[in-house]
Amino acid sequence: MIDIGVNINHKYFLDDLQTTLQDMQEAGVSGMICIASDLDESLQIQTLSEQYQGIWNTLGCHPHQAKTWGSESKAQCTSMIKTQRPVAIGETGLDFNRNYSTPDEQRVAFHSQIELATEHELPLYLHERDAYEEMIATLKQHPALPQRSVIHCFTGSQKELEAYLSLGLCIGITGWVCDERRGADLQASIPHIPLDRLLLETDAPYLLPRTIRPRPKRNHPKYLPWVAQEVARLKGIPLDDLIKATIANTNRVFNLK
């Protein structure tokens, strides 16, 4: 398995990265895509991906951090892409739930990163919360781009799922699917996701699968098997079939080498 979403920039992981990688691999997770929230973090995880086998990086600016996106940010990203090509642009998108950055700041950063992904032929690594209609409308203006991109940590309704699938997006599923309190909509949507559009992620250290016993304090890429087991159960397919398909999907979308 490959975890397509790890927030590696935490002491929990970085203080002993070698152990983090060893624990992950012993759990059957061969690699992880580390996702960036701003340009400083983009540079940090780009360096890690150069140093460690089994780590790949995205490059970009999360909507929460969109206020940090300036007139030189796109050029800085282009320079980093030329130094060490990332596997995707993002985590980018729109989040009107908390508005840590204003909607207009988010739009500026998002559209600039769409330009980057288009110019460099890279997928988008997308984040959306309470901004579904505008996200769909924006992506429809760039019809080729969603065909090779992913909506990260999908938790929406079946209606939203169908709209994202109609654009061609792949769907990232986290431990939210294991949550008996708030995961019902996602659980009901899983059977409707085509097997060739499914990707698995932990979003570690967040979104710990609540099915793990005894329950750890924080999520980790080594807990990806719990997400896989629940998705396979909900789809009614053998776990091995799900794992093979999601590895193939991950390699295809992110062009992993």
Buried (B, 14 or more C-beta within 10 A) or exposed (E): BBBBBBBBBBEBBEEEBEEBBEBBBEBEBEBBBBBBBBBEBBBBBBEBBEEBEBBBBBBBBBBBBBBBBEEEBBEBBBEBBEEEBBBBBBBBBBBBEEBBBEBEBBBBBBBBBBBBBBEBEBBBBBBBBEBBEBBBEBBEEBEEBBEBBBBBBBBBEBEBBEBBBEBBBBBBBBBBBBBEEEBEBBBEBBEEBEBEBBBBBBBBBBBBBBBBEEEEEEBBBBBBBBBBBBBBBBBEBEEEEBBEBBBEBBEEBBBBE
